[in-house]
């Protein structure tokens, strides 16, 4: 699953919020072992996706240009 996460740092165009969220979702799915979490775990799952997406956006914005 994580092997299919594409590189979001590109010279031609910045990553979109949807691309960053999709990558974060794939990562959380891989780490948690859930494709879709139970209702009991949904809040923690979504919070993790949000945190990783936010961190990823911050990383991409602060990396020096190639």
N, C-alpha and C positions, 0 to 999 in steps of 0.2 A: 504494500500500500504506500509506504513513504517513498519508495523509489519513484513513484509517479508524480510526486510533488515537483513542479517545475521551478526552475530558477526564477526568482522574482526581481533580481537585480539585473536590469538590462540597460544598455546604452540607448536603445531606440525609443523607449517609452517607460515611464514609471509604472509600477504595478498598481492595479486598481484595488479599491477596497474589497471588491468581490473576489479577486484573485488571492489576496492576502487572507481573507476569511476562509476560502476554500482550502488553502494550504494548512491553516490552523486547524480546521475541522479534520482533515486527513491525519494530521499529527495526533490529535487527541483520540481519534478513533483507534489509531495504531497503539498508542500507549495504554489506553483504557481497555482495549479488547472489545469495545462495543461499537457496532455500526450505528445502532440507535439505542440509547440508554433507556433503562426502565424509568417510569415516572419518579421513582424514589431517587434516582441518580441524575435526572435530567438537569436539575439546577446546577449541580457541581460540574457536570459535563459542559453546559453552556458557559458557565463562568470561566472554565479553563480555556475554551475556544476564544472567548473575548479577551482574556489576558494575553494569550499567545498572539492573537491578531494585533493587539495594541503594541506589544513588544516588538513584533516583526515590523510593523509600520515605523516605529521609532528607530529601529536598527537601519532600515532602508533609507530613512531620511537623514541619518547622521553619518552614513558611510561616505567616504570620499569618492568622488567620481573616478571612473577607471581611466 
